[in-house]
């Protein structure tokens, strides 16, 4: 196997890491594994998890992704998605009934291609839990939009509509970035195979 690195357009230096296996030629990367992360894993990160799953399913790409979410804290472990967040998802036909909070652990760093935080405090805690970010996997969700920053936290404001808009914009941008990166690998494969 070798590593294929793709730069994303919105935030240098950011790399999507793909293990690309080959037996005589380059192959398209395997399933892309994404972990969305917030403080408690009951509002923003589960919203991102299920919005992303919905976008991926509508694009016919559900077999190419593993999408989950986690918390940086232990405060809500085992609890379901916060009811107002669940209702906001339901307004858009998205279900999350089986989801319960779980905590990010160090081993997750090796299990996922991208670990996406909702705000800068999340990123600091993710770096602490994962003992750094040597492979450039930790990113803010809003980096994939035209207005980088933090996803609005509805825990303090009660404004789940703004959070919904932030999460939807971020997930759409993230999916497009991944699709472009996979396209780049496919182009590399075509060029490699042609040169053989």
Residue pairs with C-beta under 8 A, 6 or more apart in sequence:
1 19
1 20
1 21
1 22
2 20
2 22
3 17
3 18
3 19
3 20
4 18
4 20
4 29
4 185
4 188
5 15
5 16
5 17
5 18
6 15
6 16
6 18
6 180
6 181
6 184
6 185
7 13
7 14
7 15
8 14
8 15
8 16
8 143
8 144
8 177
8 181
9 177
10 143
10 144
10 145
10 148
10 173
10 177
11 139
11 143
11 148
13 136
14 136
14 139
14 143
15 135
15 136
16 113
16 114
16 177
16 178
16 181
17 113
17 135
17 136
17 137
18 29
18 30
18 32
18 113
18 181
18 185
19 29
19 30
20 26
20 27
20 28
20 29
20 185
21 27
21 30
24 196
25 189
25 192
25 193
25 196
26 185
26 188
26 189
26 192
26 193
27 189
28 182
28 185
28 186
28 189
29 182
29 185
31 63
31 64
31 65
31 66
32 64
32 65
32 66
32 113
32 114
32 178
32 182
33 65
33 66
33 67
33 111
33 112
33 113
33 114
34 52
34 65
34 66
34 67
34 68
34 112
34 113
34 114
34 115
34 116
34 174
35 68
35 69
35 70
35 104
35 108
35 111
35 112
35 114
35 115
35 116
36 44
36 45
36 46
36 48
36 49
36 52
36 67
36 68
36 69
36 70
36 116
36 118
36 141
37 45
37 69
37 70
37 71
37 72
37 104
37 115
37 116
37 117
37 118
37 122
37 126
38 44
38 45
38 69
38 71
38 72
38 117
38 118
38 119
38 122
38 151
39 71
39 72
39 73
39 75
39 118
39 121
39 122
39 125
39 155
40 71
40 73
40 75
40 76
40 79
40 101
40 155
41 69
41 70
41 71
41 76
41 101
41 102
41 103
42 71
42 76
42 79
42 80
42 81
42 82
42 85
42 101
43 81
43 82
43 84
43 85
43 153
43 154
43 155
43 160
43 163
44 85
44 118
44 151
44 153
44 154
44 163
44 167
45 69
45 70
45 71
45 118
46 69
46 81
46 85
46 96
46 99
46 101
47 81
47 85
47 88
47 89
47 163
47 164
47 167
48 69
48 116
48 118
48 141
48 151
48 167
48 170
48 171
49 67
49 68
49 69
49 96
49 99
50 89
50 94
50 95
50 96
50 99
51 89
51 94
51 167
51 168
51 171
52 65
52 67
52 171
52 174
52 175
53 62
53 65
53 67
54 92
54 93
54 94
55 171
55 172
55 175
56 62
56 64
56 65
56 67
56 175
59 175
66 112
69 99
70 101
70 102
70 103
70 104
70 108
71 77
71 101
71 102
71 103
71 104
72 103
72 104
72 122
72 125
72 126
72 129
73 103
73 125
74 103
76 101
77 101
77 102
77 103
78 100
78 101
78 102
79 100
79 101
80 86
80 97
80 99
80 100
80 101
81 89
81 96
81 99
82 155
84 154
84 158
84 160
85 154
85 160
85 163
86 96
86 97
87 160
88 160
88 161
88 163
88 164
89 95
89 96
92 164
104 115
104 126
104 129
104 130
105 129
106 129
106 130
106 131
108 115
108 130
109 115
109 130
109 131
109 133
109 135
109 137
112 137
113 137
114 137
114 139
114 174
115 126
115 130
115 137
115 138
115 139
116 139
116 140
116 141
116 170
116 174
117 123
117 126
117 138
117 139
117 140
117 141
118 140
118 141
118 150
118 151
118 153
119 140
119 150
119 151
119 153
120 140
120 150
123 138
123 139
123 140
126 133
126 138
127 133
127 138
130 138
140 148
140 149
140 150
141 151
141 166
141 167
141 170
141 171
141 174
142 148
142 149
142 150
142 151
142 166
142 169
142 170
144 170
144 171
144 172
144 173
144 174
144 176
144 177
145 166
145 169
145 170
145 173
147 169
151 163
151 166
151 167
151 170
152 159
152 162
152 163
152 166
153 163
154 160
154 162
154 163
